Amino acid sequence: MAAGDITYSNPGAGKDYASGIALADADKALNIEVGFVPTKITIHYKDTAATTVDSVFEWFKGMTAGYYWSTLQSSGAITEATSGGPIVYGDTQDDVYGSSESGSFQGFTIPAGLQDADSDIMYWEAWR
C-alpha cells in the first residue's frame, strides 16, 4: 500500500460509522470520504520509525475548526491543540464541501501538519 492509499475496514458496518487505515503522506493532506458528515473523529497514529509520536487524536462536533484533543501514548499527556486538526467537510449549513484538490465529498481531511513521516499508519474511525 502506497502512502496516501486508504483502506476501508468495515464497508458494511452501517451508515453511522466508518473506519479504515491510511498511510501518512507528510507532504500533503489526506482526504477521507465516509459518505456522511462526521460528528466525532478518532485517529490512532502509529509512528513506524519509533514510538515517540504514537498518539490518539480526537475531534468532536462543536469544537472550533482545527482544534482536537491529543493523547501522547509514551507519556499519557492529554492536550488540546488549537490548530492543525482534522477538517470536516460536507456540512450544508455552512457550505463547506471539500477542497479544490478533492472536489465535493462528505468526510474529513487529515492535514499534512498532523502527519509526522511518510508511511506512518493512521487507524481512523468516524461517527455520524
JOLINQUI-V947711 format. One record per residue. RES is the residue in one letter. OMEGA is omega as a letter, one per 30 degrees, with the letter a starting at -180 (NA if undefined). Layout:
{{RES/OMEGA} {RES/OMEGA}}
This chain:
{{M/l} {A/l} {A/a} {G/l} {D/a} {I/l} {T/l} {Y/a} {S/a} {N/a} {P/a} {G/a} {A/a} {G/a} {K/a} {D/a} {Y/l} {A/l} {S/l} {G/a} {I/l} {A/l} {L/a} {A/l} {D/a} {A/a} {D/a} {K/l} {A/l} {L/l} {N/l} {I/l} {E/a} {V/l} {G/l} {F/l} {V/a} {P/l} {T/l} {K/l} {I/l} {T/l} {I/l} {H/a} {Y/a} {K/l} {D/a} {T/a} {A/a} {A/l} {T/a} {T/a} {V/l} {D/a} {S/l} {V/l} {F/l} {E/l} {W/l} {F/l} {K/a} {G/l} {M/l} {T/l} {A/l} {G/l} {Y/l} {Y/l} {W/l} {S/l} {T/l} {L/a} {Q/a} {S/a} {S/a} {G/a} {A/l} {I/l} {T/l} {E/l} {A/a} {T/l} {S/l} {G/a} {G/l} {P/l} {I/a} {V/l} {Y/l} {G/l} {D/a} {T/l} {Q/l} {D/l} {D/l} {V/a} {Y/l} {G/a} {S/a} {S/l} {E/a} {S/a} {G/a} {S/l} {F/l} {Q/a} {G/a} {F/l} {T/l} {I/a} {P/l} {A/a} {G/l} {L/a} {Q/a} {D/a} {A/l} {D/l} {S/l} {D/a} {I/l} {M/l} {Y/a} {W/l} {E/l} {A/l} {W/l} {R/NA}}
